[in-house]
Amino acid sequence: MTSPANDRRKGSDTAPLLTVDNLTVTFQRRGQEPFRAVDGVSFSVRPGQTVGLVGESGCGKSVTSLAIMGLLPKRGNQVTGTVDYEGTNLLTLSDDDMRDRRGKDIAMVFQDPLSSLNPVIPVGLQVTEVLERHRGIKRKDAMPMAADLLKRVGIPDPNRRIKDYPHQMSGGMRQRALIAIALACAPRLLIADEPTTALDVTIQAQILALLKELVEDTGTALIMITHDLGVVAGLCDEVNVLYGGRIVERGDRHPIFREPRHPYTNGLLGSIPRLDTVGERLTPIPGSVADNLPWDHACAFAPRCSQPVEVCTTNTPTLEESGRRALRCFNPVEVAR
């Protein structure tokens, strides 16, 4: 029997909770050329849906999330486009209004829990701060709720652990504590930025199972940011593949994995070890994300592409939509017949 949240996640007719349209982030340092880290990114996420932003480090995934949350530095960058949350453009809100929404309506789980948690404040107090700030609950009443949140995310003996400092917890427990803080006010949108990067595979699986259970049980919308396609395979409904600050391919999870069309997506999948291909050599993508051509007159991925054609270095490919798939490529990977 499926839950209402599952029905919402599977139904594509639900109105989006968040719609990002033509989001562009440009960094400017004195004496240097402007650098466009995010270049016209557009996507949406519905209640109960998990949307993945995938790509190598340096492709613009984390900058996209920080722009949505209003956490980019006030100087040295320009953010344009719209981030529509239930009819409100988050980019136009004042600092105070955005601060009221962060933690209450929209929450984020950061990549490194040790640097995200305050090292000199017990974890329990860091959870209660959110409850006091956004829900007006007194600390005495918030403490049992904090212990319950720690228990909910799988931290054993929560009544003792709420007194622990971050350094007294393992990496997996710290990540769970961050998730507990994010869930304290039952946000409708959760952004998870590489939440399993520094964890061993067993703890990774537990954290991903926790996030999946959260989405299914509460109908929370989840944006999962990762470079690990294994995470995407087990969690995301829709996948957006980013390269050089632009989306180069979009589609539902199964079609993307079954028939990747962009050479970059195909390269990412080809570099993953698989249990059913023992003895076969992996095919890494040559070069690095720094080996780009400017998007304004070429395909940024052309220098690393396995099948470039002449037009790739002279023209800019557009993102062509076809049903639930979108592709930015002049010479896509052939679909196996």
C-alpha positions in Angstrom: 0.0 0.0 0.0 1.4 3.4 -1.0 1.4 6.4 1.2 -0.1 9.7 0.2 3.5 11.1 0.0 4.4 8.3 -2.5 1.3 9.2 -4.6 2.3 12.8 -4.6 5.9 11.9 -5.6 4.8 9.7 -8.5 2.1 12.1 -9.7 3.6 14.7 -12.1 0.5 16.9 -12.0 1.3 18.3 -8.6 2.3 21.9 -8.7 6.0 22.5 -8.1 7.0 23.7 -4.6 10.1 25.3 -5.9 10.8 26.5 -9.4 14.3 27.7 -10.4 14.3 29.7 -13.6 17.4 30.9 -15.5 19.5 31.1 -12.3 22.9 32.7 -13.0 25.7 33.4 -10.5 28.6 35.5 -11.6 31.7 36.0 -9.4 33.8 39.2 -9.9 37.2 39.9 -8.4 39.0 43.2 -8.9 41.4 43.0 -11.9 40.0 39.7 -13.1 37.5 38.6 -15.7 34.0 37.8 -14.3 33.5 34.0 -13.8 30.0 32.6 -14.3 29.8 29.6 -11.9 26.1 29.0 -12.6 24.8 29.8 -16.1 21.0 29.8 -16.7 20.1 26.8 -14.6 16.3 25.9 -14.5 14.6 23.1 -12.8 11.6 22.5 -10.4 10.9 20.1 -7.5 7.5 19.0 -6.3 6.3 17.9 -2.8 7.5 14.3 -2.2 9.9 14.4 -5.1 13.7 14.0 -5.1 15.6 15.9 -7.7 19.3 15.3 -8.2 21.9 17.8 -9.3 24.8 15.7 -10.5 28.3 16.5 -11.8 32.0 16.7 -10.9 33.3 19.1 -8.3 33.4 22.6 -9.9 30.3 22.2 -12.1 28.1 24.7 -10.1 26.0 22.3 -8.0 26.9 23.7 -4.5 26.8 27.4 -5.8 23.3 26.7 -7.1 22.2 25.5 -3.6 23.8 28.4 -1.8 22.1 30.9 -4.2 18.7 29.2 -3.5 19.3 29.5 0.3 20.6 33.1 0.1 23.9 32.1 1.6 26.3 33.5 -1.0 28.5 36.4 0.1 26.9 39.8 -0.4 30.0 41.2 -2.2 31.8 39.9 -5.2 29.0 38.1 -6.9 25.8 38.8 -8.9 22.8 36.5 -8.8 20.0 36.8 -11.4 17.0 34.8 -12.5 14.2 33.7 -10.2 13.8 31.1 -7.4 10.1 30.8 -6.9 8.9 29.2 -3.7 5.1 29.0 -3.7 4.8 32.3 -5.5 7.6 34.2 -3.8 10.9 34.9 -5.5 13.4 34.1 -2.8 16.1 36.2 -4.5 14.0 39.4 -3.8 13.5 38.8 -0.1 15.4 40.9 2.5 18.0 39.3 4.7 15.6 39.2 7.7 12.8 37.6 5.6 15.1 35.0 4.2 16.5 34.3 7.6 12.9 33.6 8.8 12.4 31.1 6.0 15.7 29.2 6.4 15.3 26.4 8.8 11.5 26.8 8.9 10.3 26.4 5.3 13.6 25.5 3.6 16.5 23.7 5.3 19.9 22.5 4.1 22.2 19.6 5.1 25.8 20.6 4.4 28.7 18.5 3.2 31.0 18.7 6.2 29.2 18.3 9.5 32.3 19.0 11.6 32.7 22.5 10.1 28.9 23.1 10.0 28.2 22.4 13.7 29.4 24.8 16.3 32.3 23.0 18.1 31.8 24.8 21.5 28.0 24.2 21.9 26.5 20.8 22.7 24.6 19.2 19.9 21.3 19.3 21.8 21.4 23.0 22.2 22.1 23.5 18.5 18.9 21.6 17.8 16.9 23.5 20.4 18.1 26.9 18.9 16.2 26.1 15.7 13.0 25.3 17.7 13.3 28.4 19.8 14.0 30.7 16.8 11.3 29.5 14.4 8.7 27.9 16.6 8.9 30.0 19.8 9.3 27.0 22.0 11.1 27.5 25.4 14.4 25.7 25.8 13.0 23.6 28.7 10.3 22.3 26.4 12.5 22.1 23.4 15.1 19.7 25.0 12.8 16.6 25.0 11.9 17.4 21.4 15.6 17.6 20.5 16.2 14.2 22.0 13.2 12.9 20.0 14.7 14.3 16.8 18.1 12.7 17.5 16.3 9.4 18.1 14.3 9.8 14.9 17.5 10.1 12.8 18.9 7.0 14.4 21.3 8.3 17.1 21.4 5.8 20.0 20.9 6.9 23.6 19.7 10.4 22.5 19.1 11.7 26.1 22.8 11.3 26.7 23.9 12.4 23.2 22.2 15.8 23.4 24.9 16.8 25.9 27.7 15.8 23.6 29.9 18.2 21.7 30.4 17.6 17.9 33.9 16.2 18.4 32.6 13.5 20.7 30.5 12.0 17.9 31.5 9.9 14.9 31.2 11.3 11.4 28.0 9.4 10.8 26.5 10.7 14.0 27.4 14.3 13.2 25.8 14.0 9.8 22.7 12.6 11.5 22.7 15.5 14.0 22.8 17.9 11.0 19.8 16.2 9.5 18.0 16.4 12.9 18.6 20.2 13.0 17.4 20.5 9.4 14.2 18.5 10.3 13.5 20.4 13.5 10.8 22.6 12.0 9.5 20.1 9.5 10.6 22.1 6.4 8.8 21.5 3.1 12.0 21.7 1.1 15.3 20.1 2.1 18.6 20.6 0.2 21.3 18.0 0.8 24.7 19.0 -0.4 26.9 15.9 -0.7 25.6 14.6 2.6 27.5 11.2 2.3 30.9 12.3 1.0 33.1 11.8 4.0 31.3 8.7 5.3 32.1 5.0 4.8 29.7 3.0 2.6 27.7 1.5 5.5 27.0 4.8 7.0 26.3 6.3 3.5 23.6 3.7 3.0 22.0 4.5 6.4 22.0 8.2 5.7 20.5 7.7 2.2 17.8 5.3 3.7 17.0 8.0 6.3 16.5 10.7 3.6 14.4 8.4 1.4 12.2 7.5 4.4 11.8 11.2 5.2 10.6 12.0 1.7 8.2 9.1 1.6 6.7 9.6 5.1 6.4 13.4 5.1 6.1 14.4 1.4 9.1 16.7 1.8 10.7 17.9 -1.4 14.4 17.0 -1.6 17.1 18.4 -3.8 20.1 16.0 -3.7 23.4 17.4 -4.7 26.1 14.8 -5.5 28.9 13.7 -7.7 28.1 10.1 -6.9 25.8 8.5 -9.5 25.3 5.5 -7.1 23.5 7.9 -4.7 21.3 9.1 -7.6 20.4 5.6 -8.6 19.0 4.7 -5.2 17.3 8.0 -4.3 16.4 10.5 -7.1 13.3 10.6 -9.2 14.6 13.2 -11.7 18.3 13.8 -12.6 19.9 17.1 -13.8 23.4 16.6 -15.0 25.5 19.9 -14.8 28.7 20.8 -16.6 30.4 24.1 -16.6 27.5 25.7 -14.8 24.8 24.6 -17.2 22.4 21.6 -17.3 23.5 19.4 -20.2 21.0 16.6 -19.7 17.8 16.0 -17.7 15.5 13.1 -17.3 13.9 10.6 -15.0 16.3 8.3 -13.3 15.7 5.1 -15.1 15.9 6.5 -18.7 19.0 8.4 -17.8 20.8 5.3 -16.5 19.5 3.1 -19.2 20.1 5.4 -22.2 22.4 8.3 -21.4 22.5 10.7 -24.4 25.1 13.3 -23.5 28.7 12.1 -23.7 29.3 13.6 -20.3 26.5 11.6 -18.7 27.7 8.6 -20.5 31.3 9.2 -19.3 30.2 9.6 -15.7 28.3 6.3 -15.9 31.2 4.6 -17.6 33.6 5.5 -14.8 31.6 3.7 -12.1 32.8 0.2 -11.1 30.1 -2.4 -11.7 29.7 -5.8 -10.1 28.5 -7.4 -13.4 31.6 -6.4 -15.4 34.4 -7.9 -13.3 37.8 -7.6 -15.1 36.7 -4.8 -17.5 38.7 -1.5 -17.4 36.9 1.6 -16.4 36.7 4.4 -18.9 37.5 7.7 -17.1 36.7 11.1 -18.6 40.0 12.7 -19.7 41.1 16.0 -18.3 39.3 18.1 -15.6 36.5 20.6 -15.3 39.0 23.3 -15.8 39.6 22.2 -19.4 36.5 24.1 -20.7 35.6 26.2 -23.7 33.4 29.3 -23.1 29.7 28.5 -23.4 29.2 31.7 -25.4 30.7 30.3 -28.6 31.2 26.6 -28.1 30.2 23.5 -26.0 32.2 23.7 -22.8 32.6 19.9 -22.7 34.1 19.7 -26.2 37.8 19.4 -25.1 37.0 16.3 -23.0 34.3 14.8 -25.2 34.7 11.3 -26.7 32.8 12.2 -29.9 33.2 15.9 -30.7 32.3 17.3 -34.1 33.4 20.6 -35.7 30.3 22.5 -34.7 31.1 21.7 -31.0 33.9 24.3 -31.0 32.2 27.0 -33.0 28.6 27.1 -31.8 26.7 26.9 -28.5 24.3 24.0 -28.1 20.9 24.8 -26.7 19.0 22.7 -24.2 16.4 20.9 -26.4 13.3 19.6 -24.5 11.6 16.3 -25.6 8.9 15.1 -23.3 10.5 14.5 -19.9 14.0 14.5 -21.4 16.2 17.5 -22.1 19.6 17.4 -23.9 22.3 20.0 -24.8 24.5 18.3 -27.4 25.2 18.5 -31.2 26.4 14.8 -31.4 24.6 12.8 -28.7 25.3 9.2 -27.8 23.4 6.7 -30.1 20.7 4.8 -28.4 21.2 1.0 -28.6 18.6 -0.8 -30.6 
